[in-house]
Amino acid sequence: MRRIACVLLLLAQPVAARAQVSGDVVKIGVLTDMAGVTADITGKGSVVAAEMAVSEIGGAVLGKPIQIVSADHQHKADVGTAIARRWFDVEDVDAIVDVPNSGVALAVQSLAREKKRIVLYSGPGTTALTNEQCSPYGFHWTYDTYAVSHGTASAVVKAGGGTWFILASDYAFGHQLQQDATSVIAALGGKVLGSARHPLNTPDFSSFLLSAQSSGAKVIGLANAGNDTVNAMRQAGEFGLVQGGQSLAALILFLQDVHALGLRDAQGTYLTTASYWDMNEATRAWSKAFFAKTGMMPSMLHAGVYGAVRHYLKAVASAGTDDAGRVAAAMRTIPVEDVFSEDASLREDGRVTRTMYLVRVKKPSDSKYPWDYFDIVRKIPPEETVWPLAESKCPLVKASSR
């Protein structure tokens, strides 16, 4: 009789699992940039990263298949929100991942909070996602403007770059990165002599760079991303700014940006990153599999999408359901573990804290093989790169922790 009872219990478990997975499938939407300014560092690579996370756990969870869908938000908040709304209301998407562009991310955050759906942010940088506009269902996975500005700007100021001109992209991400970098520079005794903001995906930086040149600042800080950073650095070289005695500091720079620029133009640049493909055997093995599918090594944003999807699916399994509230609770309790995450944990405000890395772009003569671009200068502990909870405006943060 006892054996029969055990068999009946085992048979009942898959039925219970099926009853708790909406639509008999766990569906994840990669909302990304397929053709715009950040396509190389997100885009199709983010879709592949999500698919690799799904494949790694066997393609199913709670006995149900996992489906990846994707769409291009075109860096437009209304387009991104319309896609997210359709995914939530019509296509029964359980979670959205990536969402490069802070303006789009904040719009999607508002909708997802209303709809009680999970969003895993790897691409955007604004700290508002886990500060004043935080959500029980929103998780900021890879980096934010506070992290990269504290890592890079502090290193440059300490190395003697005391006066700055900041060139920022004119949308939420660029504004926040400029603000955070300015705070770091001032706190270390430096000074911002001037600034300018440029439209997203602008082809011509000449007028902005001339203003930076005439400011007399030692450092020209680039508070932009993707192709904007690459184009600004290239045109700065054409104007001879570095030869004239100024230096460039890319407040956020990605592996693909260095690849596009080439080591000759990018060498010596400091940057802060959440991961690097060539750190150890595990990261190299994963990255080589990614390279076989994409023809490039992963950016930190690709690595973040992989880690976020992997953690989400583990939480679904732990919660025994794809219900957003229960999954979100599970995400905050199970450990954050993947090959790219060191000393990582998930805070109550939705921010993943992790060890980050201050790196310097290698000289061409120091690069020994393709994509061998970074020297790790030092590990940056989590407490140096996250907004202090004591200063948080997130309602999820308990008053006792402030």
JOKA-V53209 format. One record per pair of residues at least 6 apart in sequence whose ideal C-beta (glycine too) atoms are under 7 Angstrom apart, sorted by the first residue. I is the first residue (numbers start at 0). J is the second residue. Records with the same first field share a line. If there is no record, write none. Layout:
BEGIN
I=J ; J
END
This chain:
BEGIN
13=62
16=61 ; 62 ; 319
17=23 ; 62 ; 63
19=319 ; 320
20=61 ; 63 ; 320 ; 321
21=91 ; 93 ; 321
22=91
23=63
24=63 ; 64 ; 66
25=60 ; 63 ; 65 ; 93 ; 315 ; 321
26=66 ; 68 ; 91 ; 92 ; 93
27=49 ; 65 ; 67 ; 93 ; 94 ; 96 ; 308
28=68 ; 69 ; 70 ; 86 ; 92 ; 95
29=45 ; 46 ; 49 ; 67 ; 69 ; 96 ; 97
30=70 ; 72 ; 79 ; 82 ; 83 ; 95 ; 97 ; 98 ; 107
31=41 ; 42 ; 45 ; 69 ; 71 ; 97 ; 99 ; 122
32=38 ; 41 ; 42 ; 71 ; 72 ; 74 ; 99
33=42 ; 43 ; 71
34=71
35=73 ; 74 ; 200
36=199 ; 200 ; 225 ; 226 ; 227
37=99 ; 122 ; 224 ; 225
39=225 ; 255
40=225 ; 253 ; 255 ; 298 ; 300
41=97 ; 99 ; 122 ; 300
43=293
44=293 ; 295 ; 297 ; 298 ; 301
45=97 ; 300 ; 301 ; 304
46=67 ; 69
47=289 ; 292 ; 293
48=289 ; 297 ; 301 ; 304 ; 305
49=67 ; 96 ; 304 ; 308
50=67
51=288 ; 289 ; 305
52=305 ; 308 ; 309 ; 312
53=65 ; 67 ; 308
55=309
56=312
58=64 ; 65
59=65
60=312 ; 315 ; 316
61=315 ; 316 ; 319
65=312
68=92
70=82
72=78 ; 79 ; 82 ; 100 ; 103
74=100 ; 103 ; 199
76=102 ; 103 ; 106
79=103 ; 106 ; 107
80=106 ; 107 ; 110
83=95 ; 107 ; 110 ; 111
84=110
86=92 ; 95
87=114 ; 116
93=117 ; 321
94=116 ; 117 ; 118 ; 119 ; 311
95=107 ; 111 ; 118
96=119 ; 121 ; 304 ; 307 ; 308
97=121 ; 122 ; 304
98=104 ; 107 ; 118 ; 120 ; 122 ; 123
99=122 ; 123
100=123 ; 172
101=123 ; 124 ; 125 ; 170 ; 171 ; 172 ; 175
102=170 ; 171
104=120 ; 123 ; 125 ; 128
105=125 ; 127 ; 128 ; 132 ; 171
107=118
108=118 ; 128 ; 132 ; 134 ; 137
111=118 ; 134 ; 136 ; 137
112=134 ; 136
115=136 ; 323 ; 324
116=136 ; 323
117=136 ; 311 ; 323 ; 326 ; 327
118=136 ; 137
119=138 ; 140 ; 307 ; 311
120=128 ; 137 ; 138 ; 139 ; 140
121=140 ; 141 ; 300 ; 303 ; 304 ; 307
122=300
123=172
124=142 ; 143 ; 144 ; 172 ; 175 ; 176 ; 251
125=143 ; 144 ; 171 ; 172 ; 175
126=143 ; 144 ; 145 ; 175 ; 386
128=137 ; 139
129=139 ; 348 ; 349 ; 350 ; 393
130=386 ; 391 ; 392 ; 393
131=392
133=348 ; 349 ; 393 ; 394 ; 395
134=349
135=327 ; 395
136=323 ; 327
137=349
138=307 ; 330 ; 345 ; 349 ; 351
139=349 ; 350 ; 351
140=303 ; 306 ; 307 ; 351
141=273 ; 299 ; 300 ; 303
142=273 ; 299
144=172 ; 175 ; 176 ; 179
145=179 ; 384 ; 385 ; 386
146=271 ; 355 ; 384 ; 385
147=250 ; 251 ; 271
148=176 ; 179 ; 180 ; 183 ; 250
149=183 ; 383 ; 384
150=271 ; 355 ; 357 ; 379 ; 384
151=248 ; 250 ; 269 ; 270 ; 271
152=180 ; 183 ; 184 ; 248 ; 250
153=183 ; 187
154=269 ; 357
155=218 ; 248 ; 269
156=184 ; 187 ; 189
157=187
160=217 ; 218 ; 246 ; 248
161=188 ; 189 ; 190 ; 217
162=189 ; 190 ; 192 ; 216 ; 217 ; 218
163=184 ; 189 ; 191 ; 192 ; 216 ; 218 ; 220
164=192 ; 193 ; 194 ; 211 ; 214 ; 216 ; 219
165=177 ; 180 ; 181 ; 191 ; 194 ; 220 ; 222
166=195 ; 197 ; 207 ; 211 ; 219 ; 221 ; 222 ; 231
167=173 ; 174 ; 176 ; 177 ; 194 ; 196 ; 222 ; 223
168=197 ; 199 ; 222 ; 223 ; 227
169=196 ; 197 ; 198 ; 199
170=199
172=224
173=196 ; 222 ; 223
176=222 ; 250 ; 251
177=194 ; 222
180=220 ; 222 ; 250
181=191
184=191
192=214 ; 215 ; 216
193=210 ; 214 ; 216
195=207 ; 210
197=204 ; 207
199=227
200=226 ; 227
201=227
202=230
204=230 ; 231 ; 234
205=234
208=234 ; 235 ; 238 ; 240
211=219
212=238 ; 240 ; 245
216=245
217=245 ; 246
218=245 ; 246 ; 248
219=235 ; 240 ; 245 ; 247
220=248 ; 250
221=228 ; 231 ; 247 ; 248 ; 249 ; 250
222=250
223=231
224=251
228=249 ; 252 ; 256
229=256 ; 259 ; 260
232=247 ; 249 ; 260 ; 264
233=260 ; 264
235=241 ; 247
236=264
241=247
247=268
248=269
249=268 ; 270
252=268 ; 270
253=298 ; 299
254=296 ; 298 ; 372
255=295 ; 298
257=265 ; 360 ; 372
262=360 ; 361 ; 362 ; 363 ; 366 ; 372
263=363
265=360
266=360 ; 361 ; 362 ; 363
267=359 ; 360
268=360
269=357 ; 359
270=358
271=355 ; 357 ; 379
272=299 ; 355 ; 356 ; 358
273=299 ; 303 ; 353 ; 355
274=299 ; 302 ; 339
275=356 ; 358 ; 373 ; 375
276=282 ; 283 ; 286 ; 296 ; 297 ; 370
277=283 ; 371
281=338
282=338 ; 339
285=338
286=296 ; 297
289=297 ; 301
290=296
296=370
302=339
305=337
306=337 ; 339 ; 340
309=337
310=330 ; 335
311=330
313=333
314=326 ; 329 ; 330 ; 333
315=321 ; 326
317=329 ; 333
318=325 ; 326 ; 329
330=345
331=345 ; 347
335=343 ; 344 ; 345 ; 351
340=353
341=353 ; 354
342=353 ; 354 ; 381
343=351 ; 352 ; 353
344=352
345=351
346=352 ; 388
347=395 ; 396
348=391 ; 393 ; 395 ; 396
350=385
352=381 ; 385
353=381
354=378 ; 379 ; 380 ; 381
355=379 ; 384
356=375 ; 378 ; 379
357=376 ; 377 ; 379
358=373 ; 374 ; 375 ; 376
359=374 ; 376
360=372 ; 373
361=371 ; 372 ; 373 ; 374
366=372
388=396 ; 400 ; 401
389=401
391=401
END
